C-alpha cells in the first residue's frame, strides 16, 4: 500500500522531488501547498496531483502521513513543528533548522509524539557514495585516518534568480553546501568530535547579475571563506574548505586517506561517480563499478527510504539525528574561528546503515513516469 505525501513548498527544488517521487515505489503525492497559491496550483497541474491546498488545509488532511518540507531554510523548523503537531511524519530539505535549539525542539517533539523526522541531503544514498561506503566497510583502504573536502565557487549571484538569502543568516557556503560534504563524511567515517578553523567575509558586498534582481546589492552577513580542521570520533582528521570566494579550482571534492590506501570520492551533491581507489601496493588509480542504479539526480530517495522504513518498522537513513549532528558541525565551523578555540560537538549520531541490495530493489521499482 502506498504512503501518501503532502509537499509544502513548490519552488524550484520541488520539480526534481515531484519527478522522482512519481517514479519511486510505495509513494503517492496527494497534495501540494505553497505560500503562493498559484505556484501550488501550477505544480499540481504539471504533475497531476489531485489537491493544491493552503498549508493549514494540507496539514488537516487525514490521509496524508508524511509532509515533505521544501520551504526556505528559515521556515524549516516552523513547518516541521506544524506537521508534527498535526500528527504527520516530516522530511525536511536541508538544513534541518537554522539554530541548534530549533532543531532540538523538532526532534524532541517528534519523539514525544512517536513520529519520524527525516532530512536531506540524501545523496549519500546514491550509487557513488554507497559504493564508497562498501569499499570502506570492506577494508579497501584499511582504517580511515584522514580526509580532505573542498567546495569552492564564486557564489550564486551570477546565476540564481534571488540569491540574497545565500549571504544572510543560515546561508553562506557552509550552510548551503556543507550538508552534502559533511553528511557524506559522517556516513563514511562516522561522527565528529570537535572542530576548529578560520573564516572571513572576503567581499562585504555582492552585486546580482541575473535578470530578476539585476544590479541589486547584497550585504554579506556570514563568512564566505571557511577552512576547518575537523576531528572525528574514531581519530581521523579532516581538512575542510568551503568557499564562495574562488573563481576557479582543480581541487578534489573529497579524498579519504586510509592506513592501506586512498579513496577518491566524487561530488557529494550528486549521485553518480566516478569512484576511484588506489591501494598502497598499486601504482595507479582504479575506477570502481558502482553498486546501484541510483546514478541520476534522485533527490527524494531519502523520502522513499523513510516510507519503506515506516512500513517495515526499521530505521530510516536520512534521519533527523544525522541532520542535527551535521547542523552542529556547521555551527561549530562558524563558532571556532569567531571564538578562537576548538569547539566540542554537543551531538553525535550513528553512521546510517548502508542501503542494502534488497532495499534498492524495492525502491527502484518505478511507478508511471510523468509525461513532460
GUROMI-741673 format. One record per residue: z, x, y of N, C-alpha, C in turn; residue in three letters. Coordinates in steps of 0.2 Angstrom, whole numbers, plus 5000, padded with zeros to 4 digits. Each point is the difference from the previous one (the first is absolute). Layout:
<recs>
ZXYZXYZXYAla ...
</recs>
This chain:
<recs>
500050044994500049965006500050045006Unk 499649995005499950045006500649995005Unk 500250055003500550005005499749985007Unk 500249955004499749995006500350045006Unk 499650025004500250045006499849975006Unk 500450025005499849985007500050065004Unk 499550015004499950065004500249985008Unk 500450045003500249995007499750065003Unk 499549995005499750065003499350004998Unk 499549985004499350004998499650055005Unk 500350065001499650055004499650044996Unk 499750055002499550044996500250024993Unk 500750024999500250024993499949944995Unk 500149945003500049954995499349994996Unk 499550025003499350004997500050034993Unk 500250065000500050044993500549974995Unk 500649985003500549974995499749934997Unk 499749965004499749944998499450014995Unk 499650055001499550024996500350024993Unk 500550045000500350034994500449954996Unk 500449965004500449954996499649954997Unk 499449995002499649954997499750034993Unk 500150064999499750034994500550024995Unk 500650005002500650034996500349944996Unk 500250014994500249954995500749975002Unk 500149944999500649965001500249995007Unk 499549995004500249995007499549955003Unk 500349955004499649965004500350005007Unk 499650015005500250005007499949925002Unk 500649975001500049935002500049985007Unk 500250055004500049985007500050065005Unk 499850005006500050055005500349985006Unk 500350045004500249995007500050065004Unk 499949985007500050055005500249985006Unk 500350045005500249985006499449975004Unk 499450024998499449975003499749954995Unk 500149935001499849954995499350014998Unk 499650015005499250014999499950054995Unk 500350065001499950064995500249984993Unk 500549964999500249984994499549954997Unk 499849965004499549954997499350044998Unk 499850055004499450044998500150034994Unk 500650034999500150044993500049954994Unk 500349945002500049954994499349984998Unk 499649995005499349984999499650054997Unk 500150075002499750054997500150014993Unk 500749994998500250024993500149934996Unk 499849955002500149934997500749994998Unk 500550015005500749994999500249935002Unk 500349964996500149935002500449985006Unk 500450045002500549995006500050055005Unk 500049985006500150055006500549965004Unk 500650035000500649975002500450045006Unk 500549975003500450045004500550044996Unk 500450045002500450044996500649964997Unk 500349965004500549954998499749964994Unk 499449975001499749954995499950044994Unk 499750065001499950044993500650024997Unk 500650025003500650014997500349944997Unk 499849945002500349944997499649984994Unk 499550034998499649984994500350024994Unk 500249954996500450004994499650044994Unk 499450005000499650034995499950085001Unk 500150025006499950075001500650044998Unk 499950064996500650044998500050065003Unk 499550035003500050075003499749995007Unk 500350035005499750015006499750075001Unk 499450015002499750075001500050005008Unk 500450055002500150005007499650065004Unk 499549985003499550045003500050005007Unk 500649995003500149995007500050085003Unk 500150005007500150075003500750034998Unk 500150065000500650034997500649975003Unk 500049995007500749985003500249934998Unk 499549964997500249944997500150004993Unk 500050054996500050014993500749974998Unk 500650025003500649984997500249935002Unk 499749985006500249935002499649954995Unk 499450014998499649964996500350004993Unk 500150074998500350004993500749964999Unk 500450015005500649965000499949924999Unk 499549985004499849935000499849984994Unk 499650044996499749984994500650004995Unk 500450055000500650004995500449945001Unk 500249985006500449945002499649944998Unk 499450004999499649944997500050004993Unk 500350054997500050014992499450034997Unk 499650045004499450034998500150084999Unk 499750024995500050084999499550025006Unk 500150065002499650035006499750074998Unk 499450015002499650065000499850025007Unk 500350055003499850025006499450065000Unk 499649995005499650065002500550065003Unk 499850065000500450055002500150005007Unk 500650035003500650014996500449944999Unk 500550014996500449944998500349975006Unk 500250045005500349985006500050065005Unk 500149985007500050065004500750045000Unk 500649964999500650045000500350004993Unk 500450044999500450014994500449934999Unk 500449985005500449955000499649934998Unk 499549995003499649944998499750014993Unk 499850054998499850014993500649994995Unk 500650025001500649994996500149935000Unk 500049965006500149935000499549964995Unk 499450025001499549974995500250014993Unk 500150064998500250014993500649974998Unk 500550005004500749964998499949935000Unk 499649975004499849935000499749984994Unk 499550044998499649994993500550004994Unk 500450055000500550014995500449944999Unk 500349975006500449955000499749934998Unk 499350005001499749944998499650014993Unk 500150054997499650024994499350005000Unk 499750025006499350015001499850075000Unk 499350015000499750075000499750015007Unk 500050075001499750035006499550054998Unk 499450005002499550054998499750025007Unk 499750065000499850035006499450054999Unk 499549995004499550065000500350065002Unk 499650064999499450004997500050004992Unk 499449974997500050004993499550054998Unk 499750055004499550044998500350054994Unk 500650015000500350044994499949974994Unk 499849934999499849974994499350014998Unk 499650035005499350014998499850054995Unk 499450014999499850044994500250085002Unk 499950025006500150075001500750025000Unk 500549965003500750025000500349994993Unk 499849954997500249994993499850054995Unk 499450035001499850064996500550065002Unk 500150015006500550055002500749994997Unk 500249945000500749994997499950014993Unk 499549994996500050014993500050084999Unk 499650035004500050084999500750035001Unk 500349985006500750025001500549994995Unk 500049934997500449984995499950044994Unk 499450024999499850034993500150085001Unk 500250025005500250075001499450055002Unk 499449975002499450045002500250055005Unk 500449995004500250065005500750024999Unk 500349984995500750024999500549965005Unk 500550035002500549975004499750005008Unk 500049955003499850005007500550045004Unk 499850055004500450045004499949995007Unk 499449985002499850005007499449965001Unk 499849985007499549965001499850015008Unk 499449985001499850005007499649935001Unk 500049975006499749945001499850005008Unk 499349985001499850015007499649935001Unk 500149975006499649955002499950015008Unk 499450025001499850025007499449975002Unk 500049975006499549975004500150005007Unk 499649975004500149995007500249935003Unk 500349974996500349935002499549954999Unk 500149945002499649944999499749975006Unk 500150035006499749965006499350005001Unk 499650044995499350015001499749954995Unk 500349974995499749954996500449944999Unk 500649995001500449944999499949955006Unk 499949944999499949955005500649995005Unk 500650014997500649995004500550054997Unk 500050075003500350054996500750015004Unk 500249965004500650025004500750004996Unk 500049964995500650004996500150064995Unk 499550044999500050064997500450065003Unk 500149995007500450055004500649975003Unk 500349944997500649975002500550014994Unk 500649985002500550004995499849974993Unk 500150034995499749984993499350024999Unk 499750045005499450034998500050075000Unk 499550045002499950074999499850024993Unk 499850064999499750024994500549994994Unk 500650015001500550004994500149924998Unk 500049965005500149934997499349964999Unk 499550035002499349974999499850034993Unk 500050064999499750034994500550034995Unk 500650015003500550034996500149964993Unk 500049945001500249964993499550024995Unk 499450015001499550024994500250064997Unk 500250055004500150074998500750004997Unk 500549975003500750014998500149964993Unk 499749945000500049964994499750044994Unk 499450035001499750044995500550054998Unk 500350045004500450054998500649984997Unk 500349955002500649974996499849984993Unk 499449965000499849984993499950064996Unk 499750055002499950064996500550054999Unk 500450015005500650054999500749975000Unk 500149955003500649965000500350005007Unk 500649975001500349995006500250065004Unk 500049995007500250055005500750015001Unk 500350065001500750015002500150015007Unk 499650045003500150015007499450025004Unk 499950005007499450015003500350045007Unk 499550055002500150035006499350025003Unk 499950025006499450015003499950005007Unk 499450005003499950005007499549945001Unk 500049985007499549955002499950005007Unk 499449975002499950005008499549955001Unk 500049985007499549965002499550045004Unk 499450024997499650055003499649975006Unk 499749945000499749965005500449945002Unk 500350005006500449955002499749935001Unk 499350015001499649945002499350004996Unk 499849954998499449994996499649955003Unk 499350015000499549955003499649974995Unk 500049944999499649964995499350005002Unk 499650014995499250015001499749944996Unk 500349964996499749954997499849945005Unk 499549964998499849955005500549955002Unk 500449984995500549945001500550025006Unk 500350065000500550025005499750065004Unk 499450015001499750065003500350025006Unk 500250075001500350025006500849995001Unk 500349964995500749995001500450064998Unk 500650005004500450064998500649984996Unk 500150054995500649994996500550065001Unk 500649975002500550055001500450014993Unk 500050074998500250014993500750015000Unk 500349964995500849995000500350044994Unk 499650024995500250034994499750074999Unk 500350044996499750074998499349994997Unk 499550045002499450004997499850064996Unk 500450055000499950064996500750014997Unk 500149994993500650014996499950054995Unk 500450054999500050044994500750004997Unk 500149994994500649994997500150054994Unk 500650024998500250034994500449954996Unk 499849984994500349954997500250024993Unk 500749994999500350024993500149944996Unk 499750014994500049944995500750014996Unk 500249954997500650004996499950044994Unk 499450024997500050044994499950075002Unk 500050025007500050075002499450025003Unk 499449964999499450025003500049995008Unk 499650045003500050015007499349985003Unk 499949965004499349985003500050025007Unk 499450025002499850005007499549955002Unk 500249955005499649955001499850005008Unk 499449995001499750005007499749935001Unk 500249965005499749945002499850015007Unk 499349995002499850015007499549965002Unk 500049975006499549975004499750045005Unk 500150075000499850055005499550054998Unk 499749994994499550044997499349985000Unk 499650045003499349975000499650014993Unk 500150064997499750014994500550054995Unk 499949994994500450044995499750004993Unk 500150054997499850014993500650014995Unk 500549975002500650004996500049964994Unk 500350014994500149954995500449945002Unk 499949954996500449945001500750014998Unk 500150024993500650014997499950054994Unk 500450055000500050054994500750004997Unk 500150004994500750004997500050074996Unk 500450045001500150074997500549994994Unk 499850024994500550004995500150074997Unk 500550004995500250074997499450024996Unk 499549964998499550024995499349995003Unk 499949975006499449995003500049965007Unk 499449985002499949965006499649944999Unk 500249955004499749934999499749995007Unk 499449995001499749985006499949925000Unk 500349975005500049925000499649985006Unk 499549954998499649975006500449965005Unk 499649975004500249965006500549954997Unk 500650005002500549944997499949945004Unk 499549995005499949945003499449964996Unk 499850044994499449974996500250004993Unk 499649974996500249994993499650054995Unk 499450035003499650044996500250075000Unk 499650044996500250075000499650045005Unk 499850074999500150034994500850034999Unk 500250004994500650044998499850064997Unk 500350065003499950064997500650044998Unk 499950044994500650034997499850084999Unk 500550045002499950074998500650034997Unk 500050014993500550034997500150075001Unk 500650035000500150075002499550054995Unk 499949984994499650044996499249995001Unk 499849965005499349985001499850045006Unk 499350015001499850035006499749955005Unk 499849944997499749955005500349944999Unk 499949965005500249935000499649964995Unk 500349954997499749954996500149935002Unk 499549965001500049935002500249964994Unk 500549965001500349964994499749935000Unk 499849974995499849935000500549955001Unk 499949955004500549955002500249954995Unk 500649985000500349964994499949935001Unk 499749975005499949935001499449985004Unk 499849945000499449985004500249985007Unk 500650015002500249985007499850065005Unk 499350005001499850065004499749975007Unk 499949945000499849975007500649995004Unk 499949975006500549985005500349944997Unk 500650014996500349944996500749985003Unk 500050005007500649985003500149934998Unk 500649994998500249934997500250024993Unk 499950064997500250014993500850005000Unk 500350025005500849994999500249935000Unk 499649955003500249935000499949984993Unk 499450024997499849984993500650024995Unk 500250075001500550024996500749975000Unk 500149975006500649975002500049934996Unk 499449965000499949944997500150014993Unk 499750054997500050024993500850014998Unk 500350045004500750014999500549945000Unk 499849955004500449945001499949964993Unk 499450004997499949964994500350034994Unk 500050075000500350044995500750025000Unk 500349985006500750025002500150074999Unk 499550045003500150075000500050035007Unk 500250065002500050035006499350005003Unk 499949995007499350015003500150075003Unk 499450035001500050075002500050015007Unk 499649975004500050005007500649975003Unk 500650024999500649965001500350015007Unk 500449955002500350015006500550065001Unk 500350024994500450065000499650065001Unk 499450014997499650065002499850005007Unk 499849945003499850005007500550015004Unk 500749984999500550025004500250075000Unk 499950034994500150085000499550035004Unk 499449985000499450035004500249995007Unk 500249945002500249995007500550045002Unk 500550024996500650045002499750075001Unk 499650024996499750075001499650005006Unk 499649955002499750005006500450015006Unk 500649965000500450005006500450075000Unk 500150034994500350075000499550055003Unk 499449994999499550055003500049995007Unk 500249955003500049995008500750035002Unk 500549984996500750025002500150075000Unk 499850034995500150084999499850045006Unk 499449995002499950055006500349975006Unk 500149945001500449975006500750035000Unk 500350014994500750025000500150074998Unk 499550034998500050074999500450024993Unk 499949964995500450014994499649974994Unk 500350024994499849964994500349935000Unk 499649954998500249944999500149984993Unk 500649984998500149984993499849934999Unk 499649994995499749934999500649954997Unk 500049945003500549954998499849964994Unk 499450014998499749964995499850044994Unk 499849974995499750034994499649954996Unk 499650024995499749954996499850034994Unk 499849964995499750034994499350015001Unk 499750054996499250005000499849944997Unk 499549965003499749944997499750024993Unk 500049964995499750014994499350015000Unk 499750044996499250005000499749934999Unk 499449995002499749944999499650014993Unk 500449974995499850014993499349974998Unk 499750024995499349984998500049924999Unk 500649984997500049934998500049965006Unk 500450025006500049965006499350015004Unk 499750064999499350005003499649954997Unk 500049994994499549964997500149935002Unk 500749985001500149935003499849995007Unk 500150055004499950005007499250005002Unk 499750044996499350015002499549944998Unk 500349954996499649944998499849965006Unk 499450005002499849975006499949935000Unk 500249965005499849935001499350005003Unk 499849945002499449995004500050045006Unk 499450045001500050045007499849955005Unk 500250025006499849965006499350015002Unk 499649955001499350015002500050025008Unk 499750065001500050025007499449985004Unk 
</recs>
